[in-house]
């Protein structure tokens, strides 16, 4: 492990965490719903961006900075799971099932679309 690699991941992680907070709050505040649209937006845009990065294959440094660092902090699996538990505790089963379905099906689709776009660049 090289310290430059650690620095790239740390810098990307800082920027990704800040971006996640901003986007999630902005979208979540705009759309009041049982479905947490802020987290859904962050995770779906992150799927597209990570697919784009993988498809484009811009090299080791970009992969560490943008893929591992930024996308690792920007997307949020733990928040997704906590929001699922909250929806279940509130007996909002329709929103819970819709959120799961949208996150996984659209996440895979957006990642593949990003990958295809990246390959064409």
C-alpha positions in Angstrom: 0.0 0.0 0.0 1.4 3.4 -1.0 0.6 6.6 0.9 -0.4 8.3 -2.3 -3.1 5.6 -2.8 -4.4 6.3 0.8 -4.4 10.0 0.1 -6.4 9.5 -3.1 -9.0 7.4 -1.3 -9.2 9.8 1.6 -9.6 12.9 -0.6 -12.3 11.1 -2.7 -14.0 9.9 0.5 -14.2 13.4 2.0 -15.7 14.8 -1.2 -18.1 11.9 -1.6 -19.4 12.2 2.0 -20.0 15.9 1.6 -21.7 15.3 -1.8 -23.9 12.6 -0.3 -25.0 14.8 2.6 -25.8 17.7 0.2 -27.7 15.7 -2.4 -29.6 13.6 0.1 -30.7 16.6 2.1 -31.6 18.7 -1.0 -33.7 15.9 -2.6 -35.1 14.6 0.7 -36.3 18.1 1.6 -37.9 18.7 -1.8 -39.9 15.4 -1.9 -41.6 14.6 1.4 -42.6 11.0 1.2 -42.4 7.7 3.0 -39.8 6.6 0.4 -36.4 8.2 1.3 -35.8 9.8 -2.2 -32.6 11.5 -1.0 -30.9 8.2 -0.4 -32.4 6.6 -3.4 -31.1 9.4 -5.6 -27.6 9.1 -4.1 -27.5 5.4 -4.6 -28.8 5.4 -8.1 -26.6 8.2 -9.3 -23.7 6.4 -7.6 -24.5 3.2 -9.5 -24.4 5.0 -12.8 -21.2 6.8 -11.9 -19.4 3.7 -10.7 -20.5 1.8 -13.8 -19.2 4.7 -15.9 -15.8 4.5 -14.1 -15.5 0.8 -14.5 -16.5 0.9 -18.2 -14.2 3.8 -19.0 -11.2 2.3 -17.2 -9.3 5.5 -16.6 -6.6 3.9 -14.6 -5.5 3.2 -11.1 -5.4 6.7 -9.6 -8.9 7.6 -10.9 -10.3 4.3 -9.7 -9.0 5.0 -6.2 -10.0 8.7 -6.1 -13.4 8.4 -7.8 -14.4 4.8 -7.4 -13.1 3.6 -4.0 -13.0 7.1 -2.3 -15.8 9.2 -3.7 -18.3 6.5 -4.6 -17.5 4.5 -1.5 -18.5 7.5 0.6 -21.2 8.9 -1.7 -23.3 5.7 -1.9 -24.7 4.4 1.3 -25.7 0.8 1.9 -26.0 1.2 5.7 -28.4 4.2 5.5 -30.5 2.2 3.0 -30.8 -0.7 5.4 -31.6 1.6 8.4 -34.4 3.3 6.3 -35.8 -0.1 5.5 -36.0 -0.9 9.1 -37.7 2.4 9.8 -40.3 1.8 7.1 -41.0 -1.7 8.5 -41.4 -0.3 12.1 -43.9 2.2 10.7 -45.8 -0.6 8.9 -45.3 1.2 5.6 -44.9 -2.1 3.7 -45.8 -0.7 0.2 -43.1 2.0 0.5 -40.7 -0.6 1.8 -41.2 -3.0 -1.1 -41.1 -0.2 -3.6 -37.9 1.2 -2.1 -36.2 -2.2 -2.2 -37.4 -2.9 -5.8 -36.3 0.5 -7.1 -33.0 0.4 -5.4 -31.9 -3.0 -6.6 -33.5 -3.1 -10.1 -32.8 0.5 -11.0 -29.4 0.4 -9.4 -28.3 -2.6 -11.6 -29.8 -0.9 -14.6 -28.1 2.4 -14.0 -24.8 0.7 -13.3 -25.0 -1.2 -16.6 -26.0 2.0 -18.5 -23.1 3.8 -16.9 -20.8 0.9 -17.9 -22.0 1.0 -21.5 -21.5 4.8 -21.6 -18.0 4.4 -20.1 -17.0 1.7 -22.7 -18.1 4.0 -25.5 -15.9 6.9 -24.3 
